């Protein structure tokens, strides 16, 4: 192992790396900062500091075993001590003294501060792996490339069904990484999606539906439920009501499906059900920080949209069905955008901060909670 002095750690930080300490170990969490559930700013705020006590604290949120597992993948070395101490200067010029993973002196948020006008007098050294170079993450799978159950160098969609009774625990142990689902390049391309593609495709589609519905109402009132009763006459003035009804239908349907289907543990002896669960939702829980597996890809979304519209068309004339469906698609787009923002944005308002905190627990602490909060009026899976 190569020894690095404090000046060399400072050089890493001056080059833009985000270095933190935990239990006498050094971690370079730069690559993880943008995916950190608490936001990049929170990571930068603690750069150059010992986060041992911070991670134990309940606020702003407690850290799960998965969080510690992810942290381990960014380990670049460990602190050795001389005279029982290591002193390190952070970006503000403050001195932090460490002893056996704790802080000497006055503790404030797990950190002791002592200002100095001189140079930092560090007696510690850092041992790093790979000759002090920043490790490159593997292309697929966890950051450390380790998983005894899955071969991450191969597409995993057809490996997962055979995990059996190990699937449920495995899928709810998040990784900081990406994976490939299909052998086919075309299928793989259709299984991922950048966030901006959702509004780019579906917002024009919504306006098209509303325009066609409006045109249909130009010929006069349209009867709804005419096959069961005399029918309810609907005109263009009812379009806002129909649109709102479609929006509420999305909220109800998504909540029911997500809570009682997506979070129902599939039977261990039915590989096909495990396969379907992982394809529809499990993949997001396995890699919640993968930006391209967060929003619903257009091709499978279009297939589901066709099914939903067909159901609407069974109970309403096309003019009414299109207006209802426009509301439903609007609800979906809003949901997907909020969900993406909750994962990868940095909320500033108290509403979205609480929403993000609530949802973080869903992925990293308890998957049975946080997928929906009726007080927030928006479901975020």
C-alpha positions as CSV (number, residue, x, y, z in Angstrom):
1,X,0.0,0.0,0.0
2,X,1.1,3.5,-0.7
3,X,1.1,6.1,2.1
4,X,-0.5,9.5,1.5
5,X,0.1,12.4,3.8
6,X,-2.5,15.0,4.7
7,X,-1.2,17.3,1.9
8,X,-1.9,14.6,-0.6
9,X,-5.5,14.2,0.7
10,X,-5.9,18.0,0.5
11,X,-4.7,17.8,-3.1
12,X,-7.4,15.3,-3.9
13,X,-10.0,17.6,-2.4
14,X,-8.6,20.7,-4.2
15,X,-9.0,18.7,-7.5
16,X,-12.7,18.5,-6.7
17,X,-12.9,15.1,-5.0
18,X,-15.3,14.8,-2.0
19,X,-13.4,13.0,0.8
20,X,-15.0,11.9,4.0
21,X,-13.8,9.9,7.0
22,X,-15.7,7.1,8.8
23,X,-14.3,4.9,11.6
24,X,-10.7,5.8,10.7
25,X,-11.2,5.0,7.1
26,X,-11.0,7.4,4.1
27,X,-13.7,7.4,1.4
28,X,-13.8,9.2,-1.9
29,X,-17.6,9.7,-2.5
30,X,-17.3,12.1,-5.4
31,X,-19.0,9.7,-7.9
32,X,-21.8,9.1,-5.4
33,X,-22.6,12.7,-4.5
34,X,-25.1,13.4,-7.2
35,X,-27.0,10.2,-6.3
36,X,-26.9,10.7,-2.6
37,X,-30.5,10.7,-1.3
38,X,-29.8,13.8,0.7
39,X,-28.4,15.7,-2.3
40,X,-24.9,16.6,-3.4
41,X,-24.9,19.8,-1.3
42,X,-25.2,17.7,1.9
43,X,-22.1,15.6,0.8
44,X,-20.1,18.8,0.0
45,X,-21.0,20.3,3.4
46,X,-19.4,17.3,5.1
47,X,-16.3,17.1,2.8
48,X,-13.1,16.7,4.8
49,X,-15.0,15.7,8.0
50,X,-15.6,12.6,10.0
51,X,-19.1,11.4,9.3
52,X,-19.2,8.5,11.9
53,X,-21.5,10.2,14.3
54,X,-23.5,12.0,11.5
55,X,-24.4,8.6,10.0
56,X,-25.5,7.3,13.4
57,X,-27.8,10.2,13.9
58,X,-31.6,10.0,13.3
59,X,-31.7,13.4,11.6
60,X,-32.0,14.3,8.8
61,X,-32.5,10.6,8.3
62,X,-31.1,7.4,9.7
63,X,-28.7,5.3,7.5
64,X,-29.6,1.7,6.7
65,X,-27.3,-1.2,6.3
66,X,-27.5,-0.7,2.6
67,X,-26.1,2.8,3.0
68,X,-23.1,1.5,4.9
69,X,-22.7,-1.2,2.2
70,X,-22.6,1.5,-0.5
71,X,-20.1,3.6,1.5
72,X,-17.7,0.6,1.7
73,X,-17.5,0.6,-2.1
74,X,-15.9,4.0,-2.0
75,X,-13.1,3.1,0.5
76,X,-9.7,4.3,-0.7
77,X,-7.6,3.8,2.4
78,X,-7.5,4.0,6.2
79,X,-6.1,6.4,8.7
80,X,-3.1,5.4,10.8
81,X,-2.3,7.3,14.0
82,X,0.7,8.7,15.7
83,X,0.4,9.7,19.3
84,X,-3.2,8.5,19.1
85,X,-4.4,11.3,16.9
86,X,-4.9,12.5,13.4
87,X,-5.6,16.1,12.6
88,X,-7.1,17.2,9.3
89,X,-8.0,20.6,7.9
90,X,-11.2,20.9,6.0
91,X,-12.1,23.3,3.2
92,X,-12.8,26.1,5.6
93,X,-9.5,25.9,7.3
94,X,-10.9,24.3,10.4
95,X,-9.0,21.6,12.3
96,X,-10.7,18.3,13.0
97,X,-8.9,16.0,15.5
98,X,-9.7,12.3,15.3
99,X,-9.0,9.5,17.8
100,X,-10.3,5.9,17.1
101,X,-13.1,7.2,14.9
102,X,-14.3,9.8,17.4
103,X,-13.6,13.4,17.9
104,X,-11.5,15.0,20.7
105,X,-12.8,18.1,22.5
106,X,-16.1,19.8,22.1
107,X,-18.5,17.7,19.9
108,X,-20.9,19.5,17.7
109,X,-22.8,17.2,15.2
110,X,-20.1,14.7,15.7
111,X,-17.3,17.1,14.8
112,X,-14.9,19.2,16.9
113,X,-13.9,22.5,15.5
114,X,-10.6,24.4,16.3
115,X,-9.6,27.3,14.2
116,X,-5.9,27.9,13.3
117,X,-4.0,30.5,11.4
118,X,-1.1,28.3,10.8
119,X,-0.5,25.1,8.9
120,X,-2.2,21.9,9.9
121,X,0.0,19.7,12.0
122,X,-1.1,16.2,11.0
123,X,0.7,13.2,12.4
124,X,-1.5,10.8,10.4
125,X,-1.1,9.0,7.1
126,X,-3.5,7.4,4.7
127,X,-3.0,4.0,3.1
128,X,-4.8,3.8,-0.3
129,X,-5.4,1.0,-2.7
130,X,-4.2,0.8,-6.3
131,X,-1.2,3.0,-5.7
132,X,-3.3,5.9,-4.5
133,X,-5.3,6.1,-7.8
134,X,-9.1,6.6,-7.8
135,X,-10.7,3.3,-8.4
136,X,-13.0,2.9,-11.4
137,X,-16.3,1.4,-10.8
138,X,-17.2,-1.7,-12.8
139,X,-19.5,-1.1,-15.7
140,X,-22.4,-3.2,-14.4
141,X,-23.6,-4.1,-10.9
142,X,-22.5,-2.8,-7.5
143,X,-19.7,-0.4,-7.1
144,X,-17.5,-3.1,-5.7
145,X,-18.6,-5.6,-8.3
146,X,-19.4,-8.2,-5.7
147,X,-22.6,-10.3,-5.5
148,X,-22.7,-14.0,-4.8
149,X,-26.1,-14.4,-6.3
150,X,-25.9,-12.7,-9.7
151,X,-23.4,-12.6,-12.5
152,X,-23.4,-8.9,-13.2
153,X,-21.4,-9.3,-16.4
154,X,-24.4,-10.9,-18.0
155,X,-28.0,-9.6,-18.5
156,X,-29.8,-10.3,-15.2
157,X,-33.5,-10.4,-16.1
158,X,-33.3,-14.2,-16.7
159,X,-31.1,-14.9,-13.7
160,X,-33.3,-13.2,-11.1
161,X,-36.3,-15.6,-11.3
162,X,-34.2,-18.4,-10.0
163,X,-33.2,-16.6,-6.8
164,X,-36.3,-18.2,-5.2
165,X,-36.8,-17.3,-1.6
166,X,-33.7,-15.1,-1.7
167,X,-35.2,-12.8,-4.2
168,X,-37.2,-10.5,-1.8
169,X,-34.3,-9.7,0.4
170,X,-31.9,-9.4,-2.6
171,X,-34.1,-7.0,-4.5
172,X,-34.6,-4.7,-1.5
173,X,-30.8,-4.4,-0.9
174,X,-30.0,-1.4,-3.1
175,X,-26.9,-1.1,-5.1
176,X,-25.1,2.0,-6.3
177,X,-24.7,0.9,-9.9
178,X,-26.3,-0.1,-13.1
179,X,-27.2,-3.4,-14.8
180,X,-28.2,-4.8,-18.1
181,X,-31.5,-6.5,-18.4
182,X,-31.6,-8.1,-21.9
183,X,-29.2,-9.8,-24.3
184,X,-31.0,-8.0,-27.2
185,X,-29.6,-4.5,-27.8
186,X,-33.1,-3.4,-29.1
187,X,-34.9,-4.7,-26.0
188,X,-32.2,-3.1,-23.7
189,X,-32.6,0.2,-25.5
190,X,-36.4,0.1,-25.0
191,X,-35.9,-0.6,-21.3
192,X,-34.2,2.6,-20.3
193,X,-35.3,6.2,-20.6
194,X,-33.9,9.7,-19.8
195,X,-36.3,11.8,-17.8
196,X,-36.8,14.5,-20.4
197,X,-38.2,12.0,-22.9
198,X,-41.4,11.6,-20.9
199,X,-42.7,15.1,-21.2
200,X,-41.3,15.4,-24.8
201,X,-43.5,12.5,-25.9
202,X,-46.5,12.6,-23.7
203,X,-47.3,16.3,-23.3
204,X,-48.0,16.7,-27.1
205,X,-50.0,13.5,-26.9
206,X,-52.1,15.0,-24.1
207,X,-52.9,18.1,-26.1
208,X,-53.8,16.0,-29.1
209,X,-56.3,14.0,-27.0
210,X,-57.9,17.2,-25.7
211,X,-58.1,18.7,-29.2
212,X,-59.7,15.6,-30.6
213,X,-62.1,15.5,-27.6
214,X,-63.0,19.1,-28.1
215,X,-63.6,18.5,-31.8
216,X,-66.0,15.6,-30.9
217,X,-68.0,17.9,-28.7
218,X,-68.5,20.4,-31.5
219,X,-71.3,18.3,-33.0
220,X,-73.3,18.6,-29.8
221,X,-73.7,16.8,-26.4
222,X,-72.5,13.3,-26.1
223,X,-74.4,10.7,-24.1
224,X,-72.5,8.8,-21.4
225,X,-73.8,5.5,-20.0
226,X,-76.5,5.4,-22.7
227,X,-76.5,1.6,-22.8
228,X,-77.5,1.4,-19.1
229,X,-79.7,4.4,-18.6
230,X,-81.0,7.1,-20.8
231,X,-77.5,8.5,-20.7
232,X,-75.8,11.6,-19.2
233,X,-75.5,14.4,-21.8
234,X,-71.9,15.7,-21.7
235,X,-70.8,18.8,-23.6
236,X,-67.5,20.7,-24.0
237,X,-68.2,22.6,-20.8
238,X,-67.9,19.3,-18.9
239,X,-64.3,18.7,-20.3
240,X,-62.6,20.1,-17.1
241,X,-64.7,17.7,-15.0
242,X,-63.8,14.8,-17.2
243,X,-60.2,15.7,-17.2
244,X,-60.1,16.0,-13.4
245,X,-61.9,12.6,-13.1
246,X,-59.2,11.0,-15.4
247,X,-56.5,12.6,-13.2
248,X,-58.1,11.1,-10.0
249,X,-58.3,7.8,-11.8
250,X,-54.6,7.7,-12.2
251,X,-53.9,8.4,-8.5
252,X,-56.3,5.7,-7.5
253,X,-55.1,3.0,-9.9
254,X,-51.4,3.7,-9.3
255,X,-51.9,3.6,-5.6
256,X,-53.7,0.2,-5.7
257,X,-51.3,-1.3,-8.2
258,X,-48.2,-0.1,-6.4
259,X,-49.2,-1.0,-2.8
260,X,-50.9,-4.3,-3.4
261,X,-49.2,-5.6,-6.5
262,X,-45.7,-4.1,-6.8
263,X,-45.1,-4.6,-3.1
264,X,-46.6,-8.1,-2.8
265,X,-43.8,-10.7,-2.2
266,X,-43.9,-13.1,-5.2
267,X,-44.0,-16.8,-4.4
268,X,-40.5,-18.3,-4.3
269,X,-41.6,-21.3,-6.4
270,X,-43.0,-19.3,-9.3
271,X,-40.0,-17.9,-11.3
272,X,-42.4,-16.4,-13.9
273,X,-44.0,-14.2,-11.2
274,X,-40.6,-13.2,-9.8
275,X,-39.5,-12.3,-13.4
276,X,-42.6,-10.1,-13.9
277,X,-42.2,-8.4,-10.6
278,X,-38.6,-7.6,-11.2
279,X,-39.4,-6.3,-14.7
280,X,-42.2,-4.1,-13.6
281,X,-40.9,-2.7,-10.4
282,X,-38.2,-4.7,-8.7
283,X,-35.4,-3.3,-10.9
284,X,-36.1,0.2,-9.6
285,X,-35.6,-1.0,-6.0
286,X,-32.4,-2.8,-6.8
287,X,-30.9,0.3,-8.5
288,X,-32.9,3.3,-7.2
289,X,-30.1,5.7,-8.2
290,X,-29.9,4.6,-11.9
291,X,-31.3,7.7,-13.6
292,X,-32.3,5.8,-16.8
293,X,-34.3,3.2,-14.9
294,X,-36.5,5.6,-13.0
295,X,-39.1,6.9,-15.4
296,X,-41.4,4.6,-17.5
297,X,-39.8,4.0,-20.9
298,X,-42.1,5.0,-23.8
299,X,-42.5,1.6,-25.5
300,X,-43.8,-0.4,-22.5
301,X,-45.7,2.7,-21.4
302,X,-47.4,3.0,-24.7
303,X,-48.5,-0.7,-24.4
304,X,-50.0,0.0,-21.0
305,X,-51.6,3.2,-22.2
306,X,-53.3,1.3,-25.0
307,X,-54.8,-1.1,-22.4
308,X,-56.0,1.7,-20.2
309,X,-57.6,3.6,-23.0
310,X,-59.3,0.4,-24.3
311,X,-60.9,0.0,-20.8
312,X,-62.1,3.6,-20.9
313,X,-63.5,3.1,-24.4
314,X,-65.5,0.2,-23.2
315,X,-67.5,2.4,-20.9
316,X,-67.6,5.8,-22.7
317,X,-67.8,7.2,-26.2
318,X,-64.5,8.1,-27.8
319,X,-65.0,11.8,-27.3
320,X,-65.4,11.3,-23.5
321,X,-62.8,8.6,-23.3
322,X,-60.1,10.8,-24.8
323,X,-60.8,13.6,-22.3
324,X,-60.7,11.1,-19.4
325,X,-57.5,9.6,-20.8
326,X,-55.9,13.0,-21.2
327,X,-56.3,13.5,-17.4
328,X,-54.9,10.1,-16.6
329,X,-51.8,10.6,-18.8
330,X,-51.3,14.1,-17.2
331,X,-51.4,12.4,-13.8
332,X,-48.8,9.9,-15.0
333,X,-46.4,12.6,-16.3
334,X,-46.7,14.6,-13.1
335,X,-46.1,11.5,-11.1
336,X,-43.0,10.4,-13.1
337,X,-41.5,13.9,-13.0
338,X,-42.1,14.3,-9.2
339,X,-40.6,10.8,-8.7
340,X,-37.5,11.7,-10.6
341,X,-37.1,15.0,-8.8
342,X,-37.5,13.3,-5.4
343,X,-34.6,10.9,-6.3
344,X,-32.2,13.2,-8.1
345,X,-33.3,16.8,-7.4
346,X,-32.3,19.0,-4.4
347,X,-35.6,20.2,-2.9
348,X,-35.6,23.6,-1.4
349,X,-39.1,23.9,-0.1
350,X,-40.3,22.2,3.0
351,X,-43.0,20.2,1.1
352,X,-40.6,18.5,-1.3
353,X,-37.9,18.1,1.4
354,X,-40.4,16.2,3.5
355,X,-41.5,14.2,0.5
356,X,-37.9,13.3,-0.3
357,X,-37.2,12.3,3.2
358,X,-40.3,10.2,3.4
359,X,-39.5,8.4,0.1
360,X,-35.9,7.8,1.0
361,X,-37.1,5.5,3.8
362,X,-39.1,3.6,1.3
363,X,-35.9,2.5,-0.6
364,X,-33.3,2.4,2.1
365,X,-35.1,1.6,5.4
366,X,-38.5,0.0,5.0
367,X,-40.0,-0.8,1.6
368,X,-43.4,-1.2,3.0
369,X,-43.5,2.5,3.9
370,X,-43.0,5.7,1.9
371,X,-44.3,4.6,-1.4
372,X,-47.4,6.8,-0.9
373,X,-48.4,9.5,1.6
374,X,-52.0,10.4,1.5
375,X,-51.2,13.8,3.1
376,X,-48.9,14.6,0.2
377,X,-51.7,13.8,-2.3
378,X,-49.1,12.5,-4.7
379,X,-47.8,8.9,-4.9
380,X,-44.1,8.5,-5.4
381,X,-42.9,5.0,-5.9
